[in-house]
């Protein structure tokens, strides 16, 4: 005798990370309990990257997901080579004219680049070499001053 098997229900879950952001949506043939699982009505891939709002969900009596705010990427702090040397103020001319090997190497290293990355971890060391050679420069003013529109490469 042939029996008709009852189809087991499929349960869908949004998997959350520690910040309650949906990192996966999956299905299961049985109920799973866990603080980082939220039952949803279907395989809703559009939930990926959204944040589960626990407070709004409790008030609404159903899962509420919101789009997580996207922090704008920081603009690269790149300036032209000329603008970089201009940041040295009056000391620029002495640095460019200094033929000592260390200073000449720093000038040449900067000069062969398409731009200067003010966030490069090597930059403070290069400027320190100029200071060690006797050039009075303000490292922080050169590196941390905001990039002006005319300085961009």
WOUR-V147152 format. One line per field, one symbol per residue. phi: phi as a letter, one per 30 degrees, with the letter a starting at -180 (. if undefined). psi: psi as a letter, one per 30 degrees, with the letter a starting at -180 (. if undefined). burial: # if it has 24 or more other C-alpha atoms within 12 Angstrom, else .. Layout:
phi: ???
psi: ???
burial: ???
//
This chain:
phi: .cccdddddcccbcccddcicdcabbbbdbdbcadcbbdbdadcdddeidcdcdddddddiadbcbdddcddddddccbdddddddddiddeddddddcdedddddddedddcdaccdcddddedddddddddjddbceddddceeddedcdd
psi: kkkjkkkkkkkkkkkkafggkkflkllkflkkkkfgkkklfliifffkflkkjeeeeeefglkkklkkkjkkkkkkiklleeeeefffbffeeeeffjgkeeeeeeeeeefflflkjfgkffeeeeeeeeefggkjkjeeeeefkkkleffk.
burial: ...........#####...########.........####......#######.........###...........#########.##...#..##.....##..##..#....####....#..##.##....#.#.#..##...#......
//
